[in-house]
């Protein structure tokens, strides 16, 4: 069921002011086989999409039910749509996260990336977004996340990406959910620093145009210039600025994050680094706990 006002207030305070990070558990159809392979589940373990998503659900459930996956160090978790609709130990995943773990549930809402144009990939159209947002609110989801990618310092491509992100972000905010706006800059870009400067300017212009009561969060690649996004974090319309790991190792991502004191982590691959389906529960919980602690320390 939809969150009541007191729950929404508590969740907002947790995301805005809490100590910790947001776990990204939102691999979708395109990235699921790679995530499973890294976990030790090869493609011969499933024969269709339903079986593949069943395997990734088992992986996510093992993470969420681990002892260290709790409000002590984790503020929120971003889910894939099929995970939102699934259950853990008979409880719907969004309710399990908040009621059992004290972790705020978010939903990935984009449908993947469009073809590259102007050195950027915008999001594919989302014609059913309003229906999905309604279903998410009913399921107890607090906010959403959507990803675009910037490949180079091309002003036209960056403007197109940011314009689209904020247009959809306003639609999400109007539905009563907190949008996490994610224009990722490719960590391998030869013009990464220049792209980030252009991106910051475009985001600031969009933030300045928002109504005072429209709040967003931002999910950004850890910048080449430490502290570049401090002004975004200080903006009245921004609840939080979180960092994506973007392909960095856990250690590298955490080291770079510590140089950016106004950002907290929202890592996916770095969170699950070194985990394997073949581990005993003790081995698995120790490895996951070590990753969680490392990311938490870099975030505070």
C-alpha positions as semicolon CSV with decimal commas, in nm:
position;residue;x (nm);y (nm);z (nm)
1;X;0,000;0,000;0,000
2;X;0,107;0,361;-0,048
3;X;0,315;0,519;0,227
4;X;0,144;0,734;0,487
5;X;0,269;1,085;0,555
6;X;0,467;0,995;0,867
7;X;0,649;0,717;0,679
8;X;0,728;0,948;0,387
9;X;0,859;1,212;0,630
10;X;1,079;0,957;0,805
11;X;1,210;0,828;0,472
12;X;1,278;1,179;0,341
13;X;1,474;1,264;0,657
14;X;1,672;0,941;0,624
15;X;1,773;1,013;0,265
16;X;1,839;1,385;0,322
17;X;2,025;1,363;0,652
18;X;2,120;1,002;0,726
19;X;2,473;0,861;0,746
20;X;2,538;0,587;0,496
21;X;2,488;0,508;0,128
22;X;2,229;0,390;-0,122
23;X;2,271;0,034;-0,251
24;X;2,200;-0,014;-0,623
25;X;2,032;-0,351;-0,683
26;X;1,874;-0,253;-1,013
27;X;2,046;-0,452;-1,288
28;X;1,787;-0,491;-1,566
29;X;1,752;-0,722;-1,865
30;X;2,063;-0,604;-2,047
31;X;2,300;-0,605;-1,750
32;X;2,162;-0,909;-1,565
33;X;2,367;-1,181;-1,746
34;X;2,692;-0,996;-1,669
35;X;2,594;-0,942;-1,304
36;X;2,504;-1,312;-1,271
37;X;2,827;-1,423;-1,442
38;X;3,034;-1,216;-1,198
39;X;2,839;-1,389;-0,919
40;X;2,923;-1,732;-1,063
41;X;2,586;-1,809;-1,225
42;X;2,662;-1,883;-1,591
43;X;2,413;-1,865;-1,878
44;X;2,365;-2,244;-1,883
45;X;2,194;-2,211;-1,541
46;X;1,884;-2,057;-1,702
47;X;1,704;-2,106;-2,033
48;X;1,478;-1,799;-2,059
49;X;1,423;-1,451;-1,916
50;X;1,194;-1,571;-1,637
51;X;1,455;-1,818;-1,513
52;X;1,728;-1,552;-1,547
53;X;1,529;-1,305;-1,337
54;X;1,463;-1,584;-1,088
55;X;1,839;-1,626;-1,046
56;X;1,901;-1,252;-1,001
57;X;1,615;-1,239;-0,750
58;X;1,785;-1,513;-0,545
59;X;2,107;-1,311;-0,559
60;X;1,932;-0,993;-0,446
61;X;1,742;-1,171;-0,170
62;X;2,069;-1,310;-0,036
63;X;2,210;-0,956;-0,022
64;X;1,902;-0,801;0,139
65;X;1,871;-1,074;0,406
66;X;2,240;-1,058;0,500
67;X;2,306;-0,935;0,856
68;X;2,498;-0,622;0,748
69;X;2,230;-0,509;0,501
70;X;2,061;-0,279;0,750
71;X;1,993;0,083;0,839
72;X;2,319;0,093;1,035
73;X;2,509;0,171;0,714
74;X;2,257;0,168;0,428
75;X;2,006;0,449;0,369
76;X;1,823;0,322;0,062
77;X;1,818;0,055;-0,207
78;X;1,733;0,092;-0,578
79;X;1,528;-0,195;-0,719
80;X;1,452;-0,324;-1,068
81;X;1,080;-0,340;-1,154
82;X;1,062;-0,720;-1,125
83;X;1,227;-0,699;-0,782
84;X;0,966;-0,446;-0,668
85;X;0,699;-0,700;-0,759
86;X;0,878;-0,991;-0,587
87;X;0,874;-1,101;-0,223
88;X;1,131;-1,208;0,035
89;X;1,016;-1,456;0,300
90;X;0,657;-1,383;0,198
91;X;0,689;-1,004;0,232
92;X;0,690;-0,772;-0,074
93;X;1,046;-0,649;-0,128
94;X;0,972;-0,275;-0,074
95;X;0,796;-0,350;0,255
96;X;1,072;-0,592;0,359
97;X;1,337;-0,326;0,298
98;X;1,166;-0,060;0,509
99;X;0,997;-0,270;0,779
100;X;1,273;-0,528;0,836
101;X;1,590;-0,341;0,732
102;X;1,503;0,027;0,782
103;X;1,618;0,086;0,422
104;X;1,427;0,327;0,193
105;X;1,307;0,163;-0,133
106;X;1,367;0,324;-0,474
107;X;1,275;0,199;-0,821
108;X;1,469;0,213;-1,151
109;X;1,213;0,344;-1,403
110;X;1,404;0,394;-1,728
111;X;1,371;0,145;-2,015
112;X;1,736;0,154;-2,116
113;X;1,946;0,376;-2,339
114;X;1,870;0,510;-2,686
115;X;2,130;0,501;-2,963
116;X;2,423;0,740;-2,926
117;X;2,386;1,092;-3,067
118;X;2,609;1,395;-3,004
119;X;2,839;1,179;-2,788
120;X;2,556;1,091;-2,549
121;X;2,285;0,832;-2,494
122;X;1,946;0,961;-2,385
123;X;1,680;0,737;-2,231
124;X;1,443;0,538;-2,446
125;X;1,081;0,665;-2,440
126;X;0,876;0,571;-2,131
127;X;0,512;0,582;-2,252
128;X;0,386;0,381;-1,953
129;X;0,569;0,585;-1,687
130;X;0,258;0,729;-1,519
131;X;0,113;0,381;-1,469
132;X;0,445;0,253;-1,332
133;X;0,472;0,548;-1,091
134;X;0,121;0,481;-0,965
135;X;0,204;0,114;-0,909
136;X;0,531;0,207;-0,738
137;X;0,358;0,447;-0,498
138;X;0,105;0,178;-0,412
139;X;0,389;-0,068;-0,347
140;X;0,551;0,171;-0,098
141;X;0,833;0,298;-0,320
142;X;0,975;0,634;-0,203
143;X;1,169;0,746;-0,509
144;X;1,297;0,654;-0,854
145;X;1,617;0,641;-1,056
146;X;1,681;0,678;-1,430
147;X;2,009;0,669;-1,622
148;X;2,152;0,844;-1,928
149;X;2,517;0,840;-2,039
150;X;2,752;1,116;-2,154
151;X;3,048;0,992;-2,360
152;X;3,234;1,318;-2,432
153;X;3,234;1,694;-2,376
154;X;2,972;1,768;-2,641
155;X;2,755;2,060;-2,528
156;X;2,457;1,959;-2,743
157;X;2,453;1,601;-2,621
158;X;2,491;1,701;-2,257
159;X;2,211;1,958;-2,282
160;X;1,979;1,703;-2,445
161;X;2,049;1,447;-2,171
162;X;1,994;1,695;-1,886
163;X;1,681;1,843;-2,044
164;X;1,526;1,497;-2,077
165;X;1,629;1,392;-1,724
166;X;1,466;1,698;-1,567
167;X;1,152;1,677;-1,781
168;X;1,096;1,321;-1,661
169;X;1,207;1,419;-1,311
170;X;0,930;1,677;-1,290
171;X;0,679;1,412;-1,399
172;X;0,804;1,181;-1,123
173;X;0,796;1,454;-0,857
174;X;0,439;1,539;-0,960
175;X;0,347;1,177;-0,886
176;X;0,470;1,221;-0,528
177;X;0,801;1,035;-0,563
178;X;1,160;1,162;-0,529
179;X;1,346;1,139;-0,863
180;X;1,714;1,046;-0,864
181;X;1,845;1,211;-1,181
182;X;2,141;1,017;-1,324
183;X;2,336;1,159;-1,620
184;X;2,642;0,933;-1,596
185;X;2,971;1,049;-1,746
186;X;3,170;0,757;-1,887
187;X;3,481;0,711;-1,669
188;X;3,681;0,621;-1,982
189;X;3,596;0,945;-2,165
190;X;3,902;1,130;-2,296
191;X;3,723;1,457;-2,213
192;X;3,570;1,351;-1,879
193;X;3,668;1,664;-1,682
194;X;3,543;1,897;-1,956
195;X;3,218;1,701;-1,986
196;X;3,164;1,728;-1,611
197;X;3,206;2,106;-1,616
198;X;2,944;2,133;-1,894
199;X;2,717;1,890;-1,709
200;X;2,737;2,087;-1,384
201;X;2,635;2,408;-1,563
202;X;2,336;2,242;-1,732
203;X;2,219;2,081;-1,407
204;X;2,247;2,412;-1,218
205;X;2,038;2,588;-1,483
206;X;1,767;2,319;-1,454
207;X;1,775;2,329;-1,072
208;X;1,735;2,707;-1,073
209;X;1,423;2,669;-1,290
210;X;1,251;2,421;-1,056
211;X;0,967;2,533;-0,825
212;X;1,084;2,573;-0,467
213;X;0,885;2,271;-0,349
214;X;1,016;2,031;-0,618
215;X;1,295;1,820;-0,473
216;X;1,536;1,594;-0,661
217;X;1,841;1,383;-0,588
218;X;2,135;1,354;-0,826
219;X;2,341;1,044;-0,910
220;X;2,667;1,139;-1,078
221;X;2,999;0,989;-1,177
222;X;3,267;1,076;-0,921
223;X;3,421;1,390;-1,078
224;X;3,779;1,426;-1,196
225;X;3,800;1,757;-1,007
226;X;3,735;1,683;-0,640
227;X;3,452;1,890;-0,497
228;X;3,317;1,991;-0,838
229;X;2,959;1,910;-0,739
230;X;2,958;2,080;-0,397
231;X;2,741;2,363;-0,536
232;X;2,485;2,109;-0,657
233;X;2,470;1,945;-0,314
234;X;2,412;2,288;-0,155
235;X;2,123;2,377;-0,387
236;X;1,788;2,417;-0,211
237;X;1,612;2,180;-0,451
238;X;1,864;1,897;-0,405
239;X;1,802;1,639;-0,134
240;X;2,126;1,445;-0,185
241;X;2,405;1,392;-0,435
242;X;2,507;1,029;-0,469
243;X;2,794;0,877;-0,666
244;X;2,791;0,583;-0,905
245;X;3,093;0,352;-0,920
246;X;3,089;0,353;-1,302
247;X;3,321;0,055;-1,345
248;X;3,582;0,155;-1,088
249;X;3,687;-0,118;-0,847
250;X;3,544;-0,092;-0,496
251;X;3,876;0,038;-0,361
252;X;3,920;0,296;-0,638
253;X;3,559;0,415;-0,616
254;X;3,583;0,451;-0,238
255;X;3,917;0,635;-0,258
256;X;3,780;0,883;-0,512
257;X;3,458;0,927;-0,314
258;X;3,643;1,026;0,004
259;X;3,775;1,331;-0,186
260;X;3,416;1,449;-0,245
261;X;3,272;1,519;0,097
262;X;2,924;1,627;-0,023
263;X;2,862;1,300;-0,211
264;X;2,765;0,958;-0,076
265;X;2,787;0,627;-0,260
266;X;2,521;0,456;-0,467
267;X;2,726;0,163;-0,590
268;X;2,610;-0,148;-0,777
269;X;2,900;-0,357;-0,905
270;X;3,132;-0,230;-0,630
271;X;2,880;-0,346;-0,368
272;X;2,877;-0,704;-0,499
273;X;3,248;-0,727;-0,589
274;X;3,395;-1,061;-0,485
275;X;3,062;-1,224;-0,397
276;X;2,998;-1,575;-0,533
277;X;2,699;-1,807;-0,536
278;X;2,932;-2,086;-0,419
279;X;3,034;-1,915;-0,095
280;X;2,916;-2,050;0,239
281;X;2,683;-1,815;0,426
282;X;2,964;-1,719;0,664
283;X;3,204;-1,644;0,377
284;X;2,938;-1,454;0,185
285;X;2,822;-1,244;0,480
286;X;3,183;-1,159;0,569
287;X;3,265;-1,050;0,212
288;X;2,945;-0,847;0,171
289;X;2,991;-0,696;0,517
290;X;3,343;-0,587;0,427
291;X;3,219;-0,420;0,106
292;X;2,935;-0,247;0,291
293;X;3,171;-0,119;0,559
294;X;3,422;0,010;0,302
295;X;3,152;0,195;0,105
296;X;2,994;0,329;0,426
297;X;3,326;0,470;0,549
298;X;3,389;0,641;0,215
299;X;3,038;0,790;0,229
300;X;3,073;0,947;0,574
